[in-house]
Amino acid sequence: MIIGALSSTADSDLSALSSIVMADIYGQNIAGGTRNADPKRMLFIGRATMVVATAAAVAFASMRLSILDLLVFVGALWGALVFPVIASFYWHKVTNKAFTTSVLVALAAFLPVRFGWFPMDGVIAWTVDIASVIGVGVIAGLMAFGFFGLRTARIVGVVAAVAVAPFALGSVHDYAVLSASLVAYAVSTVVCWAMSVNSDEDFDFEVIAQRVGDFDVVEDNAPENDVAPGNAPVSEKDPAATTLEKENR
């Protein structure tokens, strides 16, 4: 059952990674858009990405790392992504820089807490506890947001953080796995919100179809009265040929 669940997740992640590399990295940034991208090269890059990612997975598996540690790390990665992803769908102020920075900072905060790189006492311990309390509020708020909307989510998040604070402050840092995951949620949320709240971004999701369209279809935006090289003007064509051309269109 565990292997089946992991395999199901792995093939979806491979497909998503392949799409990101061939469409976003190559198609949009390297090739410069749908008009300049080569569909055959995109397909090759997508397939090569799957092969390289699978080889990297095999290399990690051969290192005999703890499966529980890897699962916790993946959970922290998703925790760092949850708020930026959801916010980017409903809050048009989220920028690319805010999204990327919040995820990287959250991971940077997760690693030392999870693996005990610093002694958990004094200011560090209290910082981790406070961030964990915020993480509880974020998780509760996001769950409420999915069912009841933003206003209820704010109330639930605040109430959850306040309710758990007396029990978490001063003690939750002793549980590395739990506190590290909560820190990832909290840091990504705070950083993403702080970098986006005053931004001038007003993203319109209607433009996605224009920016990421069909890479194998070239739109013809030239006026109908333009003369293509080697062809006669429309007005000089044979009427029967013109009628046939219209029917073919």
C-alpha positions, 0 to 999 in steps of 0.5 A: 500500500505504501509503495503504491501510494508513493508510486502514484505520487511519483508519476504525478510529480514527474509529469508536473516537473516535466511540464514545468521544465519544457513549458516554463523554463524552455518554452517561455524563458529560453525560447521566448514564447509560443512562437519561438519554441520548437515543439519537438525540442520541448518534447525531448526536454520533457522526456529527458527531464523525467529520465534525469529526475528518475536517475536522481531518485535512484541515487537518493534511494541508494543512499539508504536514507530513512524513509521517514526523514524523507517523508517529513522533508517532503511534508515540509516542502509542501508546507512551505508551498501551501500558502503561496500556492493558495494565495496566488490563486485568490490574491492577485498581489502575489508576485513571482519574487514573493512566491519563490522567496517565501518557499526558499526562506521557509525551507531554510528555516525548516532544516536547522529546526528539523535536524537540530543544527542549533541548540534549542534554548533561549531566544532560538527556542522561543522563536521556534515556539512562536513560529509554531503557534503561527503555523497552527493558526495558518493551518487552521485558517487555510482549512477554514478558508476552503469551506467558509471563505476568507473572513471565517478563515481569519477568525478560525486562524486567530482563535486556533493560535490563541488557544494553542499558545499556552500549551505550545510556548515553552515546550513545542520546540522539544518536538523537532518534527512537529515544530519544524513543519509548523515553522515552514508553514508560518515562515512561508506565510509571513514572508509571502504576505509581507512581500506581497501586501504592498505590491502593485501586482494585479495579475489577471488569470485570463492572460494565462491562455495568451502567455502559455498557449499551444506551442504547436499552433502558430496564430496568423495575425496578419491582415487579410489584405497582406500579400504573401511572398510569391502570391498575387494580391487577393483582388487579382486572384481568380474568383473561383480560387478565392471562393475555394480558399474561403471554403478551405478556411 
